[in-house]
Amino acid sequence: MSQALARVQLVEFSGTDVQAFAQAQFSSDVNQLMIGDWQWSAWLDASGRVRNTFALLRADADRLLAWLPLGDADVMVSALKAFIFRSKVTIAAAQDYWLFSSTETANDLPGNSSARWILDMPGPTRRVGAIVKDSANHIVDDEGFRQWRRDDIAAGLPWIASEVSSEFTAQALGLQQFGAISIDKGCYPGQETVARLHFRGGNKRERAHLRFTAASAPAPGESIRIDTEIPATGKILYSVADSCGLCDALAIVPIALADNAPLSLPTVASLARVPFKEI
């Protein structure tokens, strides 16, 4: 049975130049994206820092949709409009889209079947999401959505909230693991940094799944203290807490940090590191 998990932030691109525009701006190879399919992608700034991460959905030859699991569609639209120049592209925040937990053959999803995408999501157990356009209001499954977020964290999915936009490179976020960056498709913002880190190395940060008890889930961007011989810091990307105060968080920390390195937040004395799990 399908359950509504949340309204989604989604950016719509339309126009005869939409493919060329997206290919020039985003880190994935948009030319390989067939109608009805989707791919992980990202938008980087000129220095190679990641502004947004998203699933890019191809509706037809002249229309793309970007689902932002975190982040603000209006902010992304405003920033991208500065790069349209003379391209025949219209960019807008799309309305009335929902995230449902689903199955590949679900027939109980709302809306028109031509306005939905089925996404096979990574995680500790097999799960399927559906992005659905529907103008009706739905009762959301809050606990189901919290579990969805926990599964995102367990899989290391590097969602970017506005508080951490343009802070981390694609390699620090592990975007190559999800096929969200292309090394050889040609130029896009930040491509030189992506290629340099890929071929020459030098990435100094990585994702970490953290678990701890706290009164509330820490906000994106909250600083993590690392009490090693040479003190260091990390940052929370996003987190989720259950009703008992057990929190899971995806964080960015120095690479090759020992699993038992002492990590803490201002309000949490000890953070445990958990291995990523993906089927």
C-alpha positions in Angstrom: 0.0 0.0 0.0 1.3 3.5 -0.9 1.7 6.1 1.8 2.1 9.9 1.4 5.4 10.9 3.1 5.7 14.6 2.3 5.1 17.4 -0.2 8.3 17.8 -2.3 10.4 20.7 -3.5 10.6 20.4 -7.2 12.0 22.6 -10.0 10.6 22.4 -13.5 12.6 23.2 -16.7 10.9 23.6 -20.0 11.7 24.9 -23.5 13.5 23.9 -26.7 17.0 24.5 -25.1 16.3 22.6 -21.9 18.6 19.7 -22.5 21.5 21.9 -23.6 21.0 24.1 -20.6 20.9 21.2 -18.1 23.9 19.5 -19.7 25.9 22.7 -19.3 24.9 23.4 -15.7 24.5 20.0 -14.0 27.2 17.5 -13.0 25.5 14.3 -14.5 25.4 13.4 -18.2 21.9 14.7 -19.1 22.4 13.6 -22.7 22.1 10.0 -21.5 18.8 10.5 -19.8 15.9 9.0 -21.7 12.3 10.1 -21.6 10.6 8.6 -18.5 13.9 7.9 -16.8 15.8 9.7 -14.0 19.3 10.1 -12.6 21.0 11.5 -9.6 22.6 14.9 -10.3 24.0 18.1 -8.7 24.5 21.7 -9.4 28.0 23.0 -8.4 29.4 26.5 -8.1 32.4 27.6 -10.1 34.8 26.5 -7.3 33.4 22.9 -7.4 31.3 23.2 -4.2 27.9 21.6 -4.4 25.0 24.0 -4.3 22.2 21.3 -4.6 21.8 17.6 -5.0 18.7 16.2 -6.7 17.0 13.5 -8.8 16.7 14.7 -12.4 13.5 13.4 -14.1 12.9 13.6 -17.8 9.3 14.2 -18.6 9.8 14.6 -22.4 12.3 16.1 -24.8 11.7 19.7 -23.7 10.9 19.2 -20.1 12.9 18.2 -17.0 12.1 18.1 -13.3 14.6 18.3 -10.4 13.4 16.8 -7.1 15.2 18.3 -4.1 14.9 16.0 -1.1 16.4 19.0 0.9 16.8 22.6 -0.2 14.4 25.3 -1.5 13.1 25.1 -5.0 12.4 28.9 -5.1 16.1 29.6 -4.1 17.4 27.3 -6.8 15.1 28.8 -9.4 16.2 32.3 -8.6 19.9 31.3 -8.8 19.6 29.4 -12.0 17.8 32.2 -13.8 21.0 34.2 -13.8 22.5 31.6 -16.2 19.7 31.4 -18.8 21.1 34.3 -21.0 19.5 33.8 -24.4 18.6 30.1 -23.9 15.0 29.2 -24.6 14.4 27.8 -21.1 11.7 28.5 -18.5 12.5 27.6 -14.9 9.9 27.6 -12.1 9.2 25.9 -8.8 6.6 23.2 -9.5 3.5 22.8 -7.3 1.4 19.9 -6.1 4.1 17.2 -6.1 4.3 14.5 -3.4 6.6 11.8 -2.3 5.0 8.4 -1.7 6.4 5.2 -0.5 5.4 2.7 -3.1 6.0 -0.5 -5.1 7.1 -0.8 -8.7 3.6 -2.1 -9.6 1.5 0.1 -7.3 -1.9 0.9 -8.7 -3.1 2.9 -5.7 -1.1 6.0 -6.4 -3.1 9.2 -6.9 -2.9 11.4 -10.0 -2.3 10.5 -13.6 0.2 7.7 -14.4 1.9 10.0 -16.9 2.8 12.5 -14.1 4.6 10.1 -11.7 8.1 8.7 -11.4 9.0 5.4 -9.7 12.4 5.6 -8.0 14.3 2.6 -6.7 16.1 4.0 -3.7 19.3 2.8 -2.1 19.1 1.9 1.6 19.5 -0.9 4.2 16.4 -2.6 2.8 14.8 -2.4 -0.6 12.5 0.6 -0.9 10.7 2.4 -3.7 9.6 6.0 -3.8 7.1 7.7 -6.2 7.1 11.3 -7.1 3.5 12.1 -8.0 1.7 15.2 -9.2 -1.7 15.6 -7.5 -3.6 18.7 -6.4 -5.4 16.9 -3.6 -4.3 17.2 0.0 -3.0 14.0 1.5 -2.5 12.9 5.1 1.2 12.4 5.5 2.7 9.4 7.4 5.1 11.3 9.7 6.7 8.2 11.2 7.0 6.7 7.8 8.8 9.9 6.6 11.2 9.8 9.6 12.0 6.2 8.7 12.6 7.2 5.1 15.1 9.8 6.3 16.8 7.3 8.5 17.2 5.0 5.4 18.5 7.9 3.4 21.2 8.5 6.1 22.0 4.7 6.3 22.6 4.8 2.5 24.7 7.9 2.8 22.5 10.0 0.4 24.1 13.4 0.5 21.2 15.8 0.6 22.0 19.5 0.7 20.0 21.9 2.8 20.4 25.7 2.3 22.6 25.9 5.4 25.3 23.8 3.9 25.0 24.8 0.2 28.3 25.5 -1.5 30.4 24.1 1.3 31.5 20.7 0.1 33.0 19.2 -3.0 31.3 16.4 -5.0 33.9 13.9 -3.8 33.5 14.8 -0.2 29.8 14.1 -0.6 30.4 10.8 -2.4 28.4 11.8 -5.4 30.4 9.5 -7.7 29.0 6.5 -5.8 25.5 7.5 -7.1 26.5 8.3 -10.6 25.8 12.0 -10.1 29.0 13.3 -11.6 30.5 12.9 -15.0 34.2 13.2 -15.6 34.2 13.2 -19.4 30.9 14.8 -20.6 32.4 18.3 -21.1 32.3 21.6 -19.2 29.9 22.5 -16.4 30.4 24.7 -13.3 33.0 23.1 -11.0 34.0 20.5 -13.6 37.8 21.3 -13.3 37.7 20.7 -9.5 35.8 17.4 -10.0 38.3 16.2 -12.6 41.3 17.3 -10.5 40.2 15.5 -7.4 39.3 12.4 -9.5 42.6 12.1 -11.3 45.1 13.6 -8.9 43.4 13.0 -5.5 43.4 15.4 -2.7 39.9 15.1 -1.3 40.2 15.5 2.5 36.6 14.9 3.6 34.0 12.1 3.5 30.5 11.2 4.7 29.8 9.6 8.1 26.6 8.1 9.6 26.4 9.2 13.2 24.0 8.0 16.0 23.4 9.5 19.4 20.8 10.6 21.9 19.7 14.2 22.0 16.7 16.3 23.0 16.2 17.3 19.4 17.8 16.5 16.0 20.7 18.9 15.2 20.2 21.3 12.4 22.1 21.2 9.1 25.4 23.0 9.4 25.9 22.4 13.1 29.5 22.0 13.9 31.0 18.7 15.2 34.0 18.8 17.5 36.7 16.1 16.9 39.1 15.7 19.8 42.0 14.0 18.1 45.7 14.8 18.6 45.3 17.5 16.0 41.8 18.9 16.8 39.4 19.0 13.8 35.8 19.7 13.0 33.0 18.2 10.9 29.5 19.3 10.0 26.0 17.9 10.1 24.4 17.6 6.6 20.9 16.6 8.0 19.5 14.5 10.8 16.3 12.9 12.1 15.2 11.9 15.7 12.6 9.5 16.9 10.2 10.0 19.8 12.7 8.7 22.3 15.4 11.1 21.3 17.5 8.6 19.3 19.1 10.6 16.5 20.7 9.6 13.2 22.7 12.1 11.2 24.7 12.3 8.0 27.8 14.3 8.6 31.0 15.4 6.7 34.2 14.6 8.6 37.9 14.5 7.8 38.7 11.5 5.7 40.3 8.4 7.2 39.2 9.4 10.7 39.4 6.5 13.1 36.1 4.9 13.8 36.6 5.4 17.6 37.7 9.1 17.2 35.9 11.1 19.9 33.1 13.2 18.3 30.8 15.6 20.0 28.2 18.4 19.5 27.7 21.4 21.8 24.7 19.6 23.4 25.9 15.9 22.9 29.0 14.6 24.6 29.4 11.5 22.4 28.5 10.5 18.8 28.8 6.9 17.6 29.9 6.2 14.0 27.7 3.6 12.2 28.7 1.8 9.0 26.7 2.6 5.9 24.3 0.0 4.8 23.1 -0.4 1.2 21.5 -3.4 -0.5 
